[in-house]
């Protein structure tokens, strides 16, 4: 397969509309008709620019705090705070992967690339991998992003939340794809004509990271490590813990748009940094709805979904208390 066979960016609309999957479409229509849904699907550049501009301003602000804290006992705490803000760049990367964050396609692709580079997710492969998640959410062996399926243990939880799972997976993708290889399970989500593009993107990412490392060593500079690499690693667990609350402990094994995700109650800052992903039921109900319209969609159909009067950390405790204990009960039953 040659680089010359790389084709244009895939049609994002076809990846994100419910029509891509008949079963999902039928399940969606049971909750909301096409006519009722249509007003919520309008895309704008304004909302995406406001959110991305605000998000990056916060990141530059926390980066400046790191600068001020250099050489003091506040360095590690400020690096952690900075890393939490960097880790939340998963939110705009996720939204742009759906092609709904901006009306302008070039803005979607530009932000998708910027955020992908910063948090180590190659754009085109993530787009297809995430499409597989929406098509097979909570189906063991089919959902490529299934978080802590039953039964899960404390080891599984720690492996995921610390970010070890993400680094092993994402760096593995980049190294494997850069060599022109892809695992059979991951291959099923990717059209044949997109493989060269995915392999090329992995090589570009690898070249960027190697260049940053070589230049930093040559200049004797710790800037990339202090303002990017180390904060991202130590701050990532917060973003990973939030992702646990999206699905873990919800309906598994079959399509149920009402109950295989949660909609959570949280504070305005967290909702902003997550680009309205606390409305996760509504997002899975209609991935074609832009992030800024999810609160309105929630007001329209939220009562039919799986809303909780709890925030991320309360749900985190529920998962730890109830979901992880299933592993112990599973082993006890198996040993009798």
C-alpha positions in Angstrom: 0.0 0.0 0.0 1.6 3.3 -1.1 1.4 6.8 0.2 0.1 7.8 -3.3 -3.1 6.0 -2.5 -4.0 8.4 0.3 -7.4 9.9 -0.4 -9.3 12.9 0.9 -10.6 13.2 4.4 -13.6 10.9 4.9 -17.1 12.4 4.8 -17.6 13.3 8.4 -21.4 13.7 8.0 -21.7 10.0 7.0 -19.7 9.0 10.1 -21.8 11.0 12.6 -25.4 10.7 11.4 -27.5 8.0 13.0 -28.4 6.8 9.4 -25.0 5.1 9.4 -26.6 2.3 11.5 -30.2 1.1 11.0 -30.6 -0.2 14.5 -29.4 3.0 16.1 -31.7 5.0 13.9 -34.7 2.9 14.8 -33.8 3.1 18.5 -33.4 6.9 18.2 -36.8 7.3 16.4 -38.5 5.6 19.4 -37.4 8.5 21.5 -37.4 11.5 19.1 -38.6 11.9 15.6 -36.4 13.2 12.8 -38.6 16.4 12.6 -38.2 17.1 16.4 -34.4 16.4 16.2 -33.6 18.5 13.2 -33.6 22.0 15.0 -30.9 20.7 17.4 -28.4 19.7 14.6 -27.6 23.2 13.4 -23.8 23.8 13.6 -22.0 27.1 14.1 -18.4 28.3 14.2 -19.2 30.8 17.0 -19.8 28.3 19.8 -16.7 26.2 18.9 -14.5 29.3 18.8 -15.8 30.5 22.1 -15.2 27.1 23.8 -11.8 26.4 22.2 -10.6 30.0 22.8 -11.7 29.8 26.4 -10.2 26.4 26.9 -6.8 27.4 25.4 -6.9 30.7 27.4 -7.2 28.6 30.6 -4.3 26.4 29.5 -2.1 29.4 28.8 -3.1 30.7 32.2 -2.2 27.5 34.1 1.0 27.3 32.0 1.9 30.8 33.3 1.3 29.6 36.8 3.8 26.8 36.2 6.3 29.5 35.0 5.8 31.5 38.2 6.1 28.4 40.4 9.3 27.2 38.8 11.9 26.8 41.6 9.3 26.8 44.4 7.4 24.2 46.3 4.3 25.0 44.1 5.8 23.6 40.9 4.3 20.1 41.2 0.7 21.4 42.2 0.7 23.9 39.4 1.9 21.3 36.9 -0.9 19.0 38.0 -3.5 21.8 37.5 -2.0 22.6 34.1 -2.1 18.9 33.2 -5.8 18.6 34.2 -6.6 21.4 31.8 -4.5 19.7 29.0 -6.1 16.4 29.7 -9.5 18.0 29.1 -8.4 18.7 25.5 -9.9 15.3 24.8 -13.3 17.1 24.8 -12.6 19.3 21.8 -10.8 16.5 20.1 -13.8 14.3 20.6 -16.2 16.9 19.3 -14.2 17.7 16.2 -13.9 14.0 15.5 -17.7 14.0 15.0 -17.4 17.1 12.8 -19.9 19.0 14.8 -17.8 21.4 16.9 -17.6 23.9 14.1 -19.7 24.6 11.0 -16.5 25.1 8.9 -14.8 21.8 8.0 -11.3 23.4 8.1 -11.8 24.5 11.6 -12.9 21.1 12.7 -9.9 19.5 11.1 -7.4 22.1 12.4 -8.6 21.8 16.0 -8.8 18.0 15.7 -5.1 18.0 14.7 -4.0 20.5 17.3 -5.7 18.7 20.2 -4.7 15.3 18.9 -1.0 16.2 18.8 -1.2 17.7 22.3 -2.8 14.6 23.9 -1.4 11.9 21.6 -4.4 10.7 19.6 -4.0 10.4 15.8 -7.0 12.1 14.2 -8.3 9.9 11.4 -7.8 6.6 13.3 -9.6 8.0 16.4 -12.5 9.1 14.2 -13.1 5.6 13.0 -12.4 4.0 16.3 -14.9 6.3 18.0 -17.5 5.6 15.3 -17.1 2.0 16.3 -17.8 2.9 19.9 -21.1 4.7 19.0 -22.2 1.8 16.8 -21.4 -0.9 19.4 -21.5 1.0 22.8 -21.3 -1.3 25.8 -21.0 -4.5 23.7 -18.1 -6.6 25.0 -15.7 -7.6 22.2 -17.2 -5.1 19.8 -17.0 -1.7 21.5 -13.4 -0.5 21.0 -13.8 2.0 23.9 -15.5 -0.1 26.4 -14.5 1.2 29.8 -14.3 -1.4 32.6 -16.8 -4.0 31.4 -18.3 -6.4 34.0 -16.7 -7.9 35.9 -13.9 -5.4 36.6 -11.4 -5.3 39.4 -9.4 -2.6 41.3 -6.4 -3.4 39.1 -8.5 -2.8 36.0 -9.7 0.5 37.5 -6.3 1.7 38.5 -4.8 0.7 35.1 -7.5 2.8 33.3 -7.7 5.8 35.6 -4.0 6.4 36.0 -3.8 6.7 32.2 -1.5 3.7 31.8 -4.2 2.2 29.6 -4.3 5.2 27.4 -0.5 5.6 26.9 -0.1 1.9 26.1 -2.9 2.0 23.6 -2.2 5.3 22.0 1.6 4.9 21.7 1.0 1.4 20.5 -1.2 2.7 17.8 1.3 5.3 16.7 4.3 2.9 16.6 2.3 0.1 14.9 0.6 2.3 12.4 3.8 4.1 11.6 5.2 0.6 10.5 2.1 0.1 8.3 0.5 -2.4 10.6 -2.9 -2.5 12.3 -4.5 -5.1 14.6 -7.3 -7.1 13.1 -9.8 -5.9 15.8 -9.0 -2.3 15.0 -8.9 -2.9 11.3 -12.6 -3.7 11.2 -13.6 -0.1 11.8 -11.4 1.4 9.1 -12.2 1.5 5.3 -9.4 0.1 3.1 -8.8 3.4 1.4 -8.2 5.2 4.7 -5.4 2.9 5.9 -2.6 4.8 4.0 -3.8 8.1 5.6 -3.8 6.5 9.1 -0.3 5.2 8.6 0.9 8.5 7.3 -0.6 10.4 10.2 1.1 8.0 12.7 4.5 8.8 11.0 3.8 12.5 11.1 3.0 12.3 14.9 6.1 10.2 15.5 8.2 12.6 13.6 6.8 15.6 15.7 7.5 13.9 19.0 11.0 12.8 18.0 11.8 16.3 16.7 10.6 17.9 20.0 12.7 15.4 22.0 15.8 15.9 19.9 15.6 19.7 19.8 15.0 19.8 23.6 18.1 17.6 24.2 20.2 19.7 21.8 19.2 22.9 23.4 19.3 21.5 27.0 15.7 22.7 27.4 13.2 21.3 29.8 10.3 23.5 28.4 8.5 20.7 26.6 8.7 18.4 29.6 7.7 21.1 32.2 4.9 22.7 30.2 3.5 19.8 28.3 4.8 16.2 28.7 5.0 15.9 32.5 1.8 17.9 33.3 -0.2 15.8 30.7 0.9 12.5 32.3 0.2 13.6 35.9 -3.0 15.5 35.1 -4.6 12.9 32.8 -6.1 10.7 35.6 -8.7 13.4 36.3 -10.0 13.3 32.7 -9.9 9.4 32.7 -11.9 9.3 36.0 -14.5 11.5 34.4 -14.7 9.1 31.4 -15.4 6.2 33.8 -18.7 7.9 34.8 -20.0 8.1 31.2 -20.9 4.4 30.8 -19.4 2.2 33.5 -22.0 0.2 35.4 -24.7 1.1 32.8 -26.6 -1.4 30.6 -24.2 -3.8 28.9 -24.5 -6.3 26.0 -27.4 -4.8 24.0 -28.6 -1.6 22.4 -30.4 0.7 24.8 -30.0 4.4 24.1 -31.9 5.2 27.3 -29.7 3.3 29.7 -26.2 2.5 28.3 -24.9 5.9 29.2 -25.5 8.5 32.0 -26.4 12.2 32.0 -24.8 13.8 35.0 -25.3 16.9 37.1 -22.1 18.9 37.5 -20.7 22.4 37.9 -20.5 24.9 35.0 -16.7 24.9 34.8 -16.5 21.1 34.5 -19.3 21.2 31.9 -17.4 23.8 30.0 -14.1 21.9 30.1 -15.9 18.7 29.0 -17.7 20.6 26.2 -21.1 19.5 27.6 -20.3 15.8 27.6 -22.0 15.4 31.0 -25.1 15.1 28.7 -23.8 11.8 27.6 -27.1 10.1 27.0 -28.2 12.8 24.7 -24.9 12.6 22.9 -25.3 8.9 22.2 -28.9 9.4 21.3 -27.9 11.8 18.5 -24.2 12.2 17.8 -25.0 14.6 15.0 -26.2 17.2 17.6 -23.4 19.7 18.3 -22.1 20.0 21.8 -23.6 23.4 22.4 -27.1 22.1 21.6 -27.0 19.2 24.0 -28.5 21.1 27.0 -31.5 22.0 24.8 -31.8 18.4 23.6 -31.7 17.3 27.3 -34.6 19.6 28.1 -36.5 18.1 25.2 -35.9 14.4 25.9 -33.9 14.1 29.1 -36.8 12.8 31.1 -36.8 9.7 28.9 -33.1 9.0 29.2 -30.9 8.1 32.2 -30.3 11.4 34.1 -28.8 11.3 37.6 -29.0 14.0 40.2 -25.3 13.3 40.9 -21.9 14.6 39.7 -18.9 12.9 38.4 -17.3 12.1 41.7 -20.5 10.8 43.3 -20.9 8.4 40.4 -17.2 7.5 40.7 -17.8 6.3 44.2 -20.9 4.3 43.0 -18.7 2.6 40.4 -16.0 1.8 43.0 -18.5 0.6 45.5 -20.9 -1.4 43.3 -19.3 -2.2 39.9 -15.8 -3.2 41.1 -17.3 -5.5 43.8 -18.9 -7.6 41.1 -15.4 -8.9 40.3 -15.0 -10.2 43.8 -18.5 -11.7 43.8 -17.8 -13.2 40.3 -14.7 -15.0 41.6 -16.4 -16.2 44.8 -19.2 -17.7 42.7 -16.8 -19.3 40.3 -14.8 -20.9 43.2 -17.9 -22.6 44.7 
